[in-house]
């Protein structure tokens, strides 16, 4: 072996040798060890002992931590596979309230009555309000979801009349089920097919290899707004799908960018519908964005609104207070929507049967890009693609992404919950980060009745299987037994990252050797059984 410390070696030879630290990271990746673990201090309230535990970072992107991204991808694949072709209804009936929960609600009612009486009498209600907040927290801690009052603020409503340029949709009577239809063949075998659908946004101009042929005439403004509101269009599509199907359709979907940088959707749907109806639903689905208009720039460059404490943002020229978000919405109730988003005409629908190679291929395709960033197109050697991505980011720069976006100041409107320091074009929202390309929604969309399990429960299933294979008892732990605390950076009690990675690699080696031993034993038992039957 060549010694890198041998100064007689040429410099080029020594520089070609891999760095030991880099090899540690690569070996850790090979064994599935998180390369960016988060050290936390765990206090055991039962024994009083304290220890430092490395918690996986849980990254979902290969660019941050490939082992964690791979685990999350396989977890999502298991979640998709388990819920896609269910043949029994998921049981999610809430439990009956306990006596203690009922008593808490009764006590809450007494305090509410006392508070209402004090308010009607003109008395101070601060103490009672504080007591109500404490009781509401106890209600949640007692195992009850939500708030006893439900929605307490008014909801702004718009006309639900369908647009004249959108086709009507058929409706079926709703049935209380999440399962699709079954079909029986001539030989008596029953099939329960499902669907795999891909939906895209419309064209914004002719493209070749993901790059506009004519960038000057490419509709970047519409592409930016469609990306910002794509998640709302998906919600509307699911609503229409359920109305037409006549049952509570369940779905597992993933959002990924096309080469042209527009988001599109892959959906695994439980149950089946005719392809013609699926295309009719997509063609009839739209979402209207009822926001104030942004077609006229009011403040730009150095001429920006000024913040006045206690009042809000003022016009620098006149000193007048800018209209608030709510006031801007109320200015013209008969106005047209700011934007209307629809799907494009390219829609692909495939029928899939459980347990077939097509089903496995669709599941792999659904999860294929979950470990990739939406903005991977920004990291390319192709100058044309980099320019296209830069123009898309620039088109998004001044588009409002939410009611609280600072970009509303550019159009003479105070953002919702305005605060000092807001500047148009410098929104810190997820949609305005270049790596997200305008899409701020979740990459994975799973309906509530898909598999009757949360992602944490799927993770626990995988953990239980591994522990059983290793012969280790999976003892449930009391969630209130441990107290977790963050460790400040530079704490002397935390070993260097390389040392922690080496320890984790050693532990994974031991696990893998044990698993290989168990597999060899199982193969030996199968071989003995086969020879016994042959004899």
Helices and strands as residue ranges (DSSP letters): H 11-16, H 20-30, E 38-44, E 50-55, H 66-84, H 99-120, H 126-141, E 183-184, E 190-191, E 194-201, E 207-208, E 211-212, G 215-217, H 220-228, H 230-245, E 251-257, E 263-269, H 275-284, E 286-289, E 306-308, E 312-314, H 325-330, E 339-352, H 357-366, G 376-378, H 383-397, G 406-411, G 430-432, E 444-446, H 455-470, E 482-486, H 497-534
